[in-house]
Amino acid sequence: MYIKDRTFVISGGASGLGLATVRDLHAHGGYISILDLNAENGDAIVEELGSRTKFFETDVTDTDSVQAAVAGTVAWIKETHKPIGAVIPAAGVGSPGKLIDRHNEPIPLAQLDFVININLRGVLDLIRLCLPHMTTTEPTEPDGERGVIIMVSSSAAFDGQPGQAAYAASKGAIRSLTLVLARDLAQNGIRAVSIAPSYFESNMTAQMSEKVRKSLEKVLEFPKRPGKGEDFAKMVRHCVENVMLNGECIRLDGATRMPSKL
Ligand SMILES: NC(=O)c1ccc[n+]([C@@H]2O[C@H](COP(=O)([O-])OP(=O)(O)OC[C@H]3O[C@@H](n4cnc5c(N)ncnc54)[C@H](O)[C@@H]3O)[C@@H](O)[C@H]2O)c1
């Protein structure tokens, strides 16, 4: 898929990996529709990057809010004539917790719902609402491609990261969904891939304790540093541009495997 003169719908685009992706695709000529809860950051990014960006204050757990953002994006596309090239649902949260705590108390259901509703339900909802606007675009030469869905999984989907039951379940679901979407959307010329980062610098990981961060740093193979937003954004760009990438969940982890104990 071409980046130039296409619109990219990016949830979670106001921070971290999503924001790095916004910057990269914008720098390569894309039009960017940013969906995020954080209006202060979202407005600041649009102010900085200018007219090829649009911000929609969106809660991905609220389908009315997602519908309004998709409708706003479609109205913008009617003005710009830059059809959707990719949907990148990057909004996500972590909320560590075992299913029972050390007092044998079950985790509050609301904590599980919080993670699953953003990381899984919110992803499915955004993709579902964008698809009708992708399947009806003109296919591009030479393969008849119409677009790509690029989801964000995690090492947690592979490595049995301890104390991350809801997070690992949500990211494992994204991994499982990848081939299904690729198969279901093949007839429409739409690809689906997911990227599974390990430990990347972002607001999310800045909230981890010093102890957890230090022990994660010990298990890094090469390079001996956490991933950066730009490393992630480069992979997204490759997923956009390489038509042969389809149906795969790609680990982006510098060979790091999460240990059983931190
Ligand atoms: N940072 C890492 O190490 C890492 C590793 C693996 C996967 N990931 C995944 O990468 C994605 C991006 O995370 P990040 O690390 O950049 O975190 P981040 O906290 O920097 O960014 C997440 C963004 O999502 C937005 N968001 C949260 N809830 C929302 C909601 N209900 N509606 C709309 N927007 C909402 C936040 O406002 C924020 O802008 C997530 O899906 C995360 O699970 C991150």
The ligand as an SDF file (V2000), in Angstrom:
LIG
                    3D

 44 48  0  0  0  0  0  0  0  0999 V2000
    5.3830   -0.0220   25.3350 N   0  0  0  0  0  0  0  0  0  0  0  0
    5.5460   -1.3120   25.2840 C   0  0  0  0  0  0  0  0  0  0  0  0
    6.5260   -1.8750   25.8200 O   0  0  0  0  0  0  0  0  0  0  0  0
    4.5310   -2.1740   24.5780 C   0  0  0  0  0  0  0  0  0  0  0  0
    4.8480   -3.5260   24.3590 C   0  0  0  0  0  0  0  0  0  0  0  0
    3.9310   -4.3330   23.7020 C   0  0  0  0  0  0  0  0  0  0  0  0
    2.7480   -3.8080   23.2350 C   0  0  0  0  0  0  0  0  0  0  0  0
    2.4580   -2.4890   23.4550 N   0  0  0  0  0  0  0  0  0  0  0  0
    1.1800   -1.9900   22.9490 C   0  0  0  0  0  0  0  0  0  0  0  0
    1.4060   -0.8180   22.1710 O   0  0  0  0  0  0  0  0  0  0  0  0
    0.2190   -0.0310   22.1500 C   0  0  0  0  0  0  0  0  0  0  0  0
    0.5780    1.4050   22.4730 C   0  0  0  0  0  0  0  0  0  0  0  0
    0.9910    1.4860   23.8270 O   0  0  0  0  0  0  0  0  0  0  0  0
    2.1230    2.4850   24.3450 P   0  0  0  0  0  0  0  0  0  0  0  0
    3.1550    1.6520   25.0050 O   0  0  0  0  0  0  0  0  0  0  0  0
    2.5190    3.3990   23.2450 O   0  0  0  0  0  0  0  0  0  0  0  0
    1.3180    3.2240   25.5170 O   0  0  0  0  0  0  0  0  0  0  0  0
    0.9270    4.7580   25.7560 P   0  0  0  0  0  0  0  0  0  0  0  0
    0.2760    4.7490   27.0880 O   0  0  0  0  0  0  0  0  0  0  0  0
    2.0980    5.6540   25.5380 O   0  0  0  0  0  0  0  0  0  0  0  0
   -0.1580    5.0710   24.6200 O   0  0  0  0  0  0  0  0  0  0  0  0
   -1.4560    4.5240   24.6380 C   0  0  0  0  0  0  0  0  0  0  0  0
   -2.4410    5.5350   24.0920 C   0  0  0  0  0  0  0  0  0  0  0  0
   -3.7340    4.9100   24.0810 O   0  0  0  0  0  0  0  0  0  0  0  0
   -4.6800    5.8760   24.5110 C   0  0  0  0  0  0  0  0  0  0  0  0
   -5.8640    5.2330   25.0940 N   0  0  0  0  0  0  0  0  0  0  0  0
   -5.9450    4.5050   26.2410 C   0  0  0  0  0  0  0  0  0  0  0  0
   -7.2200    4.1360   26.4600 N   0  0  0  0  0  0  0  0  0  0  0  0
   -7.9590    4.6300   25.4330 C   0  0  0  0  0  0  0  0  0  0  0  0
   -9.3380    4.5760   25.0960 C   0  0  0  0  0  0  0  0  0  0  0  0
  -10.2340    3.9570   25.8800 N   0  0  0  0  0  0  0  0  0  0  0  0
   -9.7470    5.1900   23.9590 N   0  0  0  0  0  0  0  0  0  0  0  0
   -8.8570    5.8390   23.1700 C   0  0  0  0  0  0  0  0  0  0  0  0
   -7.5400    5.9280   23.4390 N   0  0  0  0  0  0  0  0  0  0  0  0
   -7.0990    5.3280   24.5580 C   0  0  0  0  0  0  0  0  0  0  0  0
   -3.9370    6.7100   25.5680 C   0  0  0  0  0  0  0  0  0  0  0  0
   -4.5820    7.9650   25.7680 O   0  0  0  0  0  0  0  0  0  0  0  0
   -2.5540    6.8200   24.9420 C   0  0  0  0  0  0  0  0  0  0  0  0
   -2.4670    7.9710   24.1260 O   0  0  0  0  0  0  0  0  0  0  0  0
   -0.7330   -0.6800   23.1760 C   0  0  0  0  0  0  0  0  0  0  0  0
   -1.6650   -1.4760   22.4820 O   0  0  0  0  0  0  0  0  0  0  0  0
    0.2000   -1.5370   24.0090 C   0  0  0  0  0  0  0  0  0  0  0  0
   -0.4760   -2.6180   24.6040 O   0  0  0  0  0  0  0  0  0  0  0  0
    3.3180   -1.6600   24.1100 C   0  0  0  0  0  0  0  0  0  0  0  0
  1  2  1  0
  2  3  2  0
  2  4  1  0
  4  5  1  0
  4 44  2  0
  5  6  2  0
  6  7  1  0
  7  8  2  0
  8  9  1  0
  8 44  1  0
  9 10  1  0
  9 42  1  0
 10 11  1  0
 11 12  1  0
 11 40  1  0
 12 13  1  0
 13 14  1  0
 14 15  2  0
 14 16  1  0
 14 17  1  0
 17 18  1  0
 18 19  2  0
 18 20  1  0
 18 21  1  0
 21 22  1  0
 22 23  1  0
 23 24  1  0
 23 38  1  0
 24 25  1  0
 25 26  1  0
 25 36  1  0
 26 27  1  0
 26 35  1  0
 27 28  2  0
 28 29  1  0
 29 30  1  0
 29 35  2  0
 30 31  1  0
 30 32  2  0
 32 33  1  0
 33 34  2  0
 34 35  1  0
 36 37  1  0
 36 38  1  0
 38 39  1  0
 40 41  1  0
 40 42  1  0
 42 43  1  0
M  CHG  2   8   1  16  -1
M  END
$$$$
